[in-house]
Amino acid sequence: MDLFNYIKNINEGYSEGNYSGKKYGITKTTFNRGNSFKVYAKELGDNDFISLNYYKTKSKDLLKPCEMPEQKVIHFLKNVELNQN
């Protein structure tokens, strides 16, 4: 599964999920008719967070982590277990 599909699986607005045995509050906002996304996840009760922007362009998709390694963002997207709201 590519990163776009992982991001699409996250509910728009606020949701929660589990990652590495910890609970995260996740906010996803969609822009540009579904061609760009902002995802921010905050560990509930601690200081860890994940922040990214994702853009679908005509030539390629762009993942832009916000002040963190790309691998951290990718690992989160692939491994977070989303809670059914």
C-alpha positions in Angstrom: 0.0 0.0 0.0 1.4 3.4 -0.9 1.4 6.3 1.6 -1.6 8.0 0.0 -3.8 5.0 0.9 -2.6 5.0 4.5 -3.5 8.7 4.8 -6.9 8.2 3.1 -7.7 5.5 5.8 -7.4 8.2 8.5 -10.7 9.9 9.2 -11.2 13.5 8.4 -11.1 15.7 11.5 -10.2 14.1 14.9 -9.7 10.4 15.6 -7.6 8.3 17.8 -5.2 5.4 17.3 -2.6 3.2 18.9 1.0 3.3 17.9 3.9 1.5 19.7 1.7 0.7 22.6 0.6 4.3 23.1 -2.6 6.2 22.3 -2.5 9.1 19.9 -5.0 11.8 19.0 -4.9 12.3 15.3 -6.2 15.3 13.3 -6.4 15.1 9.5 -7.4 18.0 7.3 -7.9 17.6 3.5 -7.3 20.5 1.1 -7.4 21.1 -2.7 -10.2 18.7 -3.4 -8.4 15.7 -1.9 -5.0 16.4 -3.4 -3.2 17.6 -0.2 -3.4 16.6 3.4 -2.2 17.8 6.8 -1.9 15.1 9.5 -0.9 15.8 13.1 -0.8 13.1 15.7 -0.1 13.8 19.4 0.7 11.1 21.9 -2.0 11.5 24.6 -0.4 12.0 28.0 3.1 12.5 26.7 5.2 14.7 24.4 5.7 12.6 21.2 4.0 13.8 18.0 3.9 13.2 14.2 3.3 16.1 11.8 3.3 15.9 8.0 1.9 17.4 4.8 1.2 15.2 1.8 0.7 16.5 -1.7 -0.5 14.7 -4.8 0.8 16.4 -8.0 0.4 15.5 -11.6 4.0 14.2 -11.7 4.5 12.6 -8.3 3.4 12.5 -4.7 5.3 14.5 -2.1 5.6 13.7 1.6 6.8 16.7 3.7 7.4 15.8 7.3 7.4 18.8 9.7 10.7 19.0 11.6 11.2 15.2 11.9 12.8 12.4 9.9 10.7 11.0 7.0 11.2 7.5 8.3 9.4 8.4 11.6 6.4 9.6 9.7 6.3 6.6 7.3 6.6 4.2 10.2 3.7 5.9 12.0 1.5 5.9 8.9 2.2 2.2 8.2 1.8 1.0 11.8 -0.8 3.1 13.6 -3.9 1.1 14.5 -6.8 3.4 14.0 -9.7 3.2 16.4 -13.2 2.9 14.9 -15.1 6.1 15.9 
